[in-house]
């Protein structure tokens, strides 16, 4: 059995923070997260080193971060006054982004994650009003209390679930979607998108290394699933399109690059278009036509 450094899904937060630190140290960094190194610690780098194709994961995390940052700015420009980050992990947006001082930002995660984060970030001043909540989001009653409290504080609420939904079952996501749809002031929901092809590829490449935190959310129709649960797609931004925009295409080793080039030669235009849309991040809005 392959050794794994991932004990549970919360360990992936160190991994992601490592890649944000790597990006921050680049001379052409697309964002700066000066707290990422402190949060990732040695564990983040060890996890990254143990994973196959770390160069692709790091690139994907950078693109994902840029997309989410832009969606958050869009929502704030449109009047969002409260951000609820579910499964916040070691995210530092309240510290690293330029945000209105009047903005309310709520981070929710397991108690041990919040404890670690507060210890590591002691003395750091966020750009907005920040509250951290210790909550096991799998506990339906606790989750609904958290959501109701956040909704009561908001006039226009954005919910962020970065790197959360893929680890949940279909039933878990359906329950979460229903809970969020019932919130009076919920106007935006930011969610990871992974194509079926990417999910199969990920299982082959990472496999047993993620046995303690497997991807479980794999609906037959990703967009249809959320539409059926009261959330309509406003926009999806794909990683490769973002790479073109940012002039930051993934740099593949010689052999994988050659194989990819040859494969594309034998693809139809439709197949090439589908292959480009393997992953991204989506901005969902409540569908007013669906009654909850």
N, C-alpha and C positions, 0 to 999 in steps of 0.2 A: 504494500500500500504506500502511495506517495506521501511523504511528509508534508504537513500543512502548518502554516503559521496562523491560519485563520481559525480561531476558536469558535467564533460566532459572528453574526453580521456586523456587530459594532466594531470589530477589529478592522473592517475595511476602511474605517474613518482615518486610521493612521496611514494606510496605503494611499488614499486620495490626498491627504495633506502633504505627503512626500512629493507627489507630482506637482502640487501647487508651489512647493518650495523650489523644485527644479526649474519651473517656469520663471519664478521670481528672479532667479539668479542669471537668467539669460540677458544678454545685452539688448535683445529685441523683444523683451517680454511683452505679452499682450495684456497682462495685468500684474499687479504686485501684491503679494500677500506676505508681509514681513513677519507674521506670526506663525506661518505654516511650519517652519522648521522647528520651532519650540513645541508645537503640538504633535508633529509627526514623530519626533524623537528618533532614536535608532530603530525602533520597531517598524516604522513606515518604510524605511529604506530596505530593511531585511525582507519584508514582505514583497516589495517590488522586485528585488533581486531574485527571489525564489519563483516568481511567476514567469511563464513563457510569454514571449513577444511583449515585453514590458514597454518597448518603444511605442507600440500601437496603443496600449492602454494609457500611457502618459499623454500621447497626442489627443486621444479621445477625451480625456478629462479636461484638458485645456480648452478644447473646442466647446465641450459641454458648459464649462464655467463661463465662457464668453457669451454663449447663447442665453443662459439663465440671467446673467448680469443685465443683458439688454432687455429681456422680458421684464425684469424688475423695474428698470428705468422707465419702460413704456407704461407699466401699470401705475407707477408713481406720478408720471406726467398726466395720466388720466384720472388722478384723484385718489389712488389707493393710499390709505392712511395707516393700515395695519398689515404686517407680514407675519404669517404663522408658518414657521419652518418645522415641519413634522419629521422626526428622525434627523435632527440637525447635525448630529455627529460633531465633527471638528471644524465646521464651516465658520468663517470669520467675516462674512460680508458686513455685519454691523460695524466692524472696525476698519475694514479696508476700502469700502465703497464710500463715495460722496453721497450722503443721504440727508434729507431734511431732518433737522433736530426734532421736529414735532412728530416724526414717524414713530409708530410703536412697532417694535420687532419682538416676537415671542419665539423662543427656541424650546423645543420639547424633545426629550430623549430619555434613555434609561438613566436612573440615578447615578450609576458609576461613571457614565460618560459625562454627565453634567459636573459631577464632583471633580473629575480629572481636568476638565476644561476650565473650571473656575480656579483651580489650583494653579494651572499653567498660565492663565491670563490675569492673575491677580494684579490689580493696579492699572490695567489697561482700560482706557476710557472709550466707549463706543461713540459713534457719530450720531446716534439716535437713542430713543428710549428703549432699553433692552431688558427683557425679562427672560429668565431661564426656568423651565418647569421640568421637574423630575416626573416622568410618566412612562409607564409601559404601555405603548400604543396598542398592543395586542389585547389589552384589557378594555373591552367595549365600554363599560360603564365609566372608567377613568378617562378614556378617550373622548367620550361624548361630553363629560363635564368640562374637559379642557376646551373643546370646540365651542361649547355654549359660552364659556367665559370669554374666549377670544372674540366671538361674534358680538357679545354685548359691549365690547370696548370699541368696536369698529364702525365706521360708516361705509367703508369700501375695503373689503378684505381679500388679500392674496394668500393662497395656500401653496407652499413649496414642499414638494416631496422628492427631493433630489436623491437618487440612488436608494429609494425606499420601495416603490411599487414592484420592481422586478423580483424582490425576495418574498413577496406575498403570494398566497394562493388566489385563485379566481374568486372564491367566496370572500376572502379577506378584502380584496380590492372592491368587490361589489358592496360590501358592508361600509367600507370607507367612503366610497362614492355616494352612497345613500346618506350617510351622516353629513357629508359636506354639502350635499344638495339641499339639505333641510335648513342650512344656515341662512338667515335672512340677508346678511351682508356679504356673503361669499360671491365675489365677482370674477375671480381668476383662480385657476389651478394649474400649476406647472408640474409636468409629468414626463419621465423618461419614455422614449420610444425605442423599441428593438424589434427588428423584423424577424420572422420565423427563421430565415436563413442565418441571420447573425446568432440567434439563440443556439441553433444546432452547431454552428462553428465554435461558439464559445464553449459548449459542453465538450467538444472534441479536444480543444486546445488546453483548457484549464482543468476540466474533468475533476479528478479526485482531490485536487488542491483546494477546491471550494466545497467539499462535501459537507462542511459544517455551516455553510451559508450558500446553498444553491439558489439559482434563479428558478422561480416557480410560476411566475405569471407569464403564461403563453397562450393567450386566447387565439382562436382561429382567425378572428377579425379584430385587430387591436382597436381601430377607430370605431368600429361598430359596437364593440363592447362598451366603451364610454358613452356613446350615443344612447345605447339602450338603458344606461343608468343615469341619464339626465344631464350629460355633459357633452356639449358640442365643440368641435375643433374650430378654433379661431385661426391658429397658425401652427405649423410644424416647421422647424428648421433642422435640416439634416447636416451631419458632421462634415461631409465632404463639400457641401455647398458653403458651409461656414469656412472651411479651409481655403476654398477659392477666394472668398471675400477677404480673408485675413492674410492671404498669401502664405499659408502655413500647411502645405500638403504633407501628409505623413511620409517620412523618409524610411523606405524599406531597405533591408539588406539586399545584396545583388540577386541572390537566387529567388527570394519571394517576389522581388520586383519583376524579374524576368517571367516568372510563372504568371503573375497577374497580367502582364502585358500580352502574353500569348493567349491567355484565356479570353481577354477582351476582343482579340482579333476574330474569334469565332462566335461572339455574342451578337444577337440582333440588337437593334437600337432599343427595343423595349426591354430586353434583358439587361443592357447596360444601364438604362434608366433605373430599373429596379435594384440593380446591384449598388448603385450610388446611394440609394435611400435605405441603407442597412441599419442606420441608427441616427437618433437625433433627440430633440427635446420639443415638447408640445405645450402650447398655451391653450387651455380649455376654458370655456365659459359655460355657465348654467344655461340649459335649454329651457326657455320660458314656456315652451309648448308641452313640456313634460311635467305632470303634476306629481308632487311628492307627498 
